[in-house]
Amino acid sequence: MSATYMALDQYGNTFHNLGPHPRKELLRRLYRQHAERMYVDKVQGGSVQVGYIIAGHWLTLYRVEPWEVPA
């Protein structure tokens, strides 16, 4: 099963079911062709990419996985 993604912007808007290629799907939904990478600094040092900036939306990406509890 391949991962699917969702995004949350700075205004609290959510974008669900982004599939395995979230950048491509976000660009399609926002009618844009360019996305800049968005980074955050880690407490331990360094930085990591957490999403994209597209058309004024600062979009943080989350991987969605099925939640299962053994019976």
N, C-alpha and C positions, 0 to 999 in steps of 0.2 A: 504494500500500500504506500503510495507516495504522499508526501506531506502536503498539506494545504495551508494557506496563510490568511490572516486578517490584518487590517491596519487600523490604527487609531490616530486621528489628527489632533492638533492642539486645541480644537474647539469641542472635542468629545464626539465628533462624527466617526462612525465606524464603517468600514468597507469589508464585507464578508465574502467568503468563497472566492478568494483570489487565485486558487489553484496552485500548481507547482511553480509558476512564473509570476510572482507578485508585481514586479516592476512593470512588466509588459501589460498586465491586466489593469494596473492603476493608471498607466498612461492612456490606455484605451478608454477607461471610464471617465477620466478627467479631460478627454479630448486634447491631449498634449503629446509632444514628441520628445521632450527633454526632461530628464530627472537628474538631480544632484544627489550625491550620497550624503547622508546625515550621520554624524558621529557623536559619541559621548566619551568623555574622559573616565577612565577607571580609577578607583581610589588607590589601587596598587600601582598605578602608573600606566601609561599607554592609552590608547583609545580604540574603540570598536565601532563598526558600522551598525546602526540600529534601525535604519530605514532610509527614506528618501524625502527630498523636498521637491514637490511638484505643484506648480501654479499657486504658490502661497500656502500650500498645505504641508505642514511638517508631520510626515507620516511615519509612525513607529510601527514596525512589523512584528507580528507574533505568529509562531507556528501553532496550528491547531491540531491536536492529536485526540484520538478517541480516549475517553475515560472509562476504564474498566476496573471493577473490583471483583476479585475471585470470590466465588460462591462458597 
